[in-house]
Amino acid sequence: MLLDWALYGLVVAAVALLLNNTVFAKQGAKNAVFWSLTVVVFFVNLVGMSVMKLLRYEAIAREIGVTIDGGGAGDMPGAMVMTVLFYYLLKRRETVAPDSKEAF
């Protein structure tokens, strides 16, 4: 499982860095784009990590000749970890705070 996370983490990091160097090279992602991408990446990660988990259990079961129950189809912790990785690696547009000169 850790090997799956490491390999998939490299793919997620590569996608985030590719987006940073191409689409968001001059300016980071707007908040709406940033959060939309994060939500989409979560669902893509959920499907990707779940497929990797099912393939791993199927390969192990075929190798030893015993049926193995993976404890559910989804790999929710893996998807959450990879989404957090994507979240921290994606370049966001810096927000400039307005000048706070309040008249009393």
Secondary structure as the mmCIF struct_conf table of DSSP 4:
data_model
#
loop_
_struct_conf.conf_type_id
_struct_conf.id
_struct_conf.beg_label_comp_id
_struct_conf.beg_label_asym_id
_struct_conf.beg_label_seq_id
_struct_conf.end_label_comp_id
_struct_conf.end_label_asym_id
_struct_conf.end_label_seq_id
HELX_RH_AL_P HELX_RH_AL_P1 LEU A 2 ASN A 21
TURN_TY1_P TURN_TY1_P1 THR A 22 PHE A 24
BEND BEND1 ALA A 25 GLN A 27
STRN STRN1 ALA A 29 ALA A 29
HELX_RH_AL_P HELX_RH_AL_P2 ASN A 31 ILE A 64
TURN_TY1_P TURN_TY1_P2 GLY A 65 GLY A 65
BEND BEND2 VAL A 66 VAL A 66
BEND BEND3 GLY A 71 ALA A 73
HELX_RH_AL_P HELX_RH_AL_P3 MET A 76 LEU A 89
BEND BEND4 LEU A 90 LEU A 90
HELX_LH_PP_P HELX_LH_PP_P1 LYS A 91 LYS A 91
STRN STRN2 ARG A 92 ARG A 92
HELX_LH_PP_P HELX_LH_PP_P2 ARG A 93 ASP A 99
#
